[in-house]
Structure formats: C-alpha cells, structure tokens
C-alpha cells in the first residue's frame, strides 16, 4: 500500500470517528445491504454514485432534499406514488401527428 493510500485510509477513520453514532449505524446497515446485493447490482449502484459525485453541488443538494422529503412521506403515500410512477412509466407517447400547413394569407380579389 502506498503512503498516499494509507493516509487516505487514516483520514477515513478520522471522519468515521467524528460521525454521530446514529449516522455510523445507518452507514453500517447500508453497507451490509450493499454487500448483500448481487455483483451486477453493486456495479450499477457504484456507477450511479460516481455520476452523483460529479454533479454540481446545487444539484446534489436538490437530490438530497428530495430524498429527505421522500423519507418523511407516510408509507401509504410512498406506495401510492410508486404505483402512479409505474403507471406513468408504462404510458406510451401519443402518436405524432404532423402539423398542418400554415394557412395562406387571405387576399380578397378586387
């Protein structure tokens, strides 16, 4: 292991020690759930997280706020939202109808 890698690990341990106990517990649970996923699902999540990390700070903040709002919803509302989302997702776009030609200007005969 390189000195840079060791320092990075030390820094992570320091960050971990400074987390509140409930946050550490949540991270442990999430890690266990992550490790229990099939390898292909873990790779998908890793890619999504990589993309998330590259977002601008204001976009990250907006996403995090939306997750918090989601967590505050009662379970029944979350279920209803998921149901509506699945229905919406399965909708097909309306067929495209070409626009009729623009009307010609009216010039009365004199």
N, C-alpha and C positions, 0 to 999 in steps of 0.2 A: 504494500500500500504506500502510495506517495505521501510526502508530508502534507501536501495540499488536501488530499483525501482525508487524512487523519484530522486535520484542522476542521474540515467541513463536518466530520462526524462529531467532534468535540462541540462545535457550535450548535449542532442539532440537539445534543444532550443538554446544553445550557438552555436552549429555547424550551425544551421539554420540561426541565425543572421549573421554569418560570410560569408554566401554564397552570391555570386553576385546576384543582382535582377533577371537577366535573368535565372539563374540556379534555383532560387526559383520558378519562374514562370513555368519553364519546369517541375519541380517536382510536382507542384500543378496540372498541366494538366495531367501528368502521373497518379497521384493518383486518379483524377476524372475518368480517363479511366479505371483504375484498379477496382474502386468501381462499375463501370457500368457493369463489366463482370459478367456472371453467376457464382455462387459459385464454381462449379466444375472447371471452367477455372481459377479462382483465386487460387484454391488449386494447380493446375498444375504449374502455374507461381511461387507460393511460393516454391514448391519443386525444380523447376529449379534454382531459386535464391539461395536456400540452397546449392545445388550442386555447383553452381558457387562460392559461398563464400568459399567453401572447396578446390577450385583449388589452385595450386601453383601460386605465384604472376606473374611469367613469362607467364603462361597460361592465366591468367586473362588479362594481358596486351595485349597479342596477340588477344584475343577475342574482347577487346575494340577497338583495332586498326582496326580490320576487320569491326566492326560496323561503325566506323567513315568513313572508305572507302566506305561502302555501302551508308551512308547518302550523301556522295559527288557525287555519281553517278547521272546522269540525270534520271528523271523518266522513260524515254523510255528505257534506258539501264537496269534499275531495272526490268521493266516489261519483257523485253526480257530474262533476267537472270532467273526470276521466271518461265517463260514459258519453258525454257530449263531445269530447275531443275525438273519441274513436268514431263516432257518427260523422263528425265533420271531416275527419281524415279520410273516411271512405267515400266521401262525395266525389263525384267526377265533375270536372269543369263543364260548364254549359257549352254546347256546340258553338263554334264560331260562325256567325253569320256575317257575310261580307257587308260592308256599309254600302247603302245605295248611292248612286252617283249624286253629286251635289246638283240641286236644281239650277237650271239656266236662268239667268236674269230675264225678267219679263219686260219686253219692249213692245208696247202696243203699236199696231200699224197705224199710220196716219193717213 
